Amino acid sequence: MAKFNGEVTFKVKFKDLGIPVGFGMTNSIIFHECATQIYVRSGWCKIDRKIKDKRFEVEIVDKKINW
């Protein structure tokens, strides 16, 4: 097994995401939803791909992987 070091930067855009306000968790909910949408688009996703949400656009902006 090879070992790698690196960094991958994703850009996630979302539109019309309904989040309850006033719980002090708004940012956490948004971050969780964005991370979930990144994961559900991967080839090794173990969750149901039906949760892939069309309101999200995920893009790999930069990748630096050291061999």
Buried (B, 14 or more C-beta within 10 A) or exposed (E): EEEEEEEEEBEBEBEEEEEEEEEEEEEEEBEEBBEBBBBBBEEEBEEEEEEBEEEBEBEEEEEEEEE
